[in-house]
């Protein structure tokens, strides 16, 4: 009995087909990744739902159909007969261990779902898993199947669960399952005697009784089943179903020897008499099942045809884009080459005139023909950057994303302002984007992004800042910052010190240790620093005690101190107005400060911790901040009561935000992503469609830093790497991993606990500074 399928215990449970398994791959390619799941939504065939026999017996308003009940009973009798013929006692002949399709096709289950997680398919159920040899006791098997059915309801679909919820007040599942074990325990088993095949026959008697005696409530059920232990039947059962009641009485005889054998049950008048009707019923059910299967197959093929046609249309559009773009790019390239040739021609003519020589040069047509020939040769053997090929799929996605956006804008009316009339009123004209403008308008931005993405091949270490306190366990750098001219940079962290270094001296001096030109001790751990963009010597800091301070680094002293926050302050930022400072705190507030007054001039209150604040770089009245509620809030400072726009898209805390320009914002989150937002699209109060999602770094629990410069975005990673993106593409362009050196031995070690904690670009350069959680600081350059 080790192999249930060989012994015929169960056929495949294919009465409950699912639409499409979640792991099934239907399509391939870019279109398919975006749309494959829609097939499951579109494909909703007439499903055949399996339900527990216990659920069916206790369903609301169940009426007795004698042929239906007899059909169910006969199927279970055959299952028990097969087991007994192999010398096996089933033990679990209880409704909770059977499932039934809508065609009344009964299956014996091992687990409630009737599926084997290892097989990955609808499973074959082995009766031996819920049965024991004839000299064993039933308790363990009963408890096993009872616990299995406890989970039945989690395996049902939503409609069945809803039905079940509505019936809980009528038949609470857990008590019913507990009572079922007692109801289906034979008298000899209850007395502690051994189980036998006669015990299974007793259980068949209880089942037959339940089939023909529906109850309307749980108390009625308990009372009826308690009387059944004494073979006391409701009078209406004897009146309405005398043959069935009499036969059930025989099966429930207290003496096992007086009960009929399983073969006698099969040959009994109760089952043998209407056998022709039952066979006809089974034939009808089989036909109905085939009809359902054919309907399901037909619907699947129709939906598949629809989806494939959509995929073909999608690919046809992409090929059309590529064809037209190749023509446009070829035209542009030819035009550029003509201009180059013309410039070369003029230069050569000038040289010839000045030297008096008359050199013959190739005509334009000759050069053009030669160029075309070269193009054909080059197309056959194009040297492609390995980095380009490595990220080809993502570049492909970025290209089509750009083209689809461009195609949507073609034909849209554009409002253009004309000059002001003499009466002082301006007039507006509506113009339409021409297809040619739309076709070529995408090229320059995409080409610029591709050029910038491919401009650099690696990050090179320009300098390694060595400090004398590397053995200090509190060296985590929380914040880095360059002054307005890139002449000095400052560090701050959990060592409670602000250190200012001169950039050039770090590069030029080959020293064992580098010492700051200014070191400012503070009372608390520091979380953030920010230089004033106008006052060169002024730097703001925030700390873990909720204090915001403004320092004069030349005097090495505090010029302003603000203590209105109630909890730790995570971030500070200066506005383009040199007197305006913002701070964000764990107390759920953003405060605006006038540094000359030393007091807040405005407060924005939120329901979650504020992790970062940022002003746009150009003058204005706007402020953005990121929050632990996964959102970014964008405010007009002239109205602090409500955000101008809320950016929704991250799944975890927003730890950093930076403005790439006045309308483009990048946000970084501990959900392993950064997102680009176009604030000019903020036509409503909520913006939930970022223009780009950047992935490739690891960030799930730490603050890893964020800095932007001329379209490049630098961030840290919990893999101890600095990662560089360009705003045009969603994947990293460059990365550099900090090596971990043992301070005692000097050997490199693999420390998975280290991470990059802060990064900062130097103004208008390809250089940035980065620090990690051990306090190591490096100056890196894109080359």
QUIPEUR-V740268 format. One record per run of one state. SS is the DSSP state (h for helix, s for strand, l for the rest). FROM is the first residue (numbers start at 0). TO is the last residue. If there is no record, write none. Layout:
SS/FROM/TO
SS/FROM/TO
This chain:
l/0/28
h/29/41
l/42/49
s/50/51
h/52/56
l/57/64
h/65/84
l/85/86
s/87/88
l/89/93
h/94/96
s/97/99
l/100/104
s/105/107
l/108/113
s/114/115
l/116/119
s/120/121
l/122/125
h/126/129
l/130/130
s/131/132
l/133/137
h/138/149
l/150/150
h/151/154
l/155/156
h/157/166
l/167/171
h/172/182
l/183/185
h/186/189
l/190/195
h/196/211
l/212/216
h/217/227
l/228/233
h/234/239
l/240/240
h/241/250
l/251/254
h/255/257
l/258/260
h/261/265
l/266/267
h/268/272
l/273/273
h/274/354
l/355/362
h/363/379
l/380/384
h/385/389
l/390/390
h/391/408
l/409/411
s/412/419
l/420/424
s/425/431
l/432/433
h/434/453
l/454/457
s/458/464
l/465/475
s/476/481
l/482/486
s/487/492
l/493/495
s/496/501
h/502/507
l/508/516
s/517/520
l/521/524
s/525/530
l/531/536
s/537/542
l/543/546
s/547/551
l/552/555
s/556/561
l/562/567
s/568/573
l/574/578
s/579/584
l/585/587
s/588/593
l/594/597
s/598/604
l/605/608
s/609/614
l/615/620
s/621/626
l/627/629
s/630/635
l/636/643
s/644/647
l/648/652
s/653/658
l/659/662
s/663/668
l/669/671
s/672/677
h/678/680
l/681/684
s/685/686
l/687/690
s/691/694
l/695/704
s/705/708
l/709/710
s/711/715
l/716/719
s/720/725
l/726/732
s/733/736
l/737/738
s/739/740
l/741/746
s/747/748
l/749/754
s/755/760
l/761/765
s/766/771
l/772/775
s/776/781
l/782/782
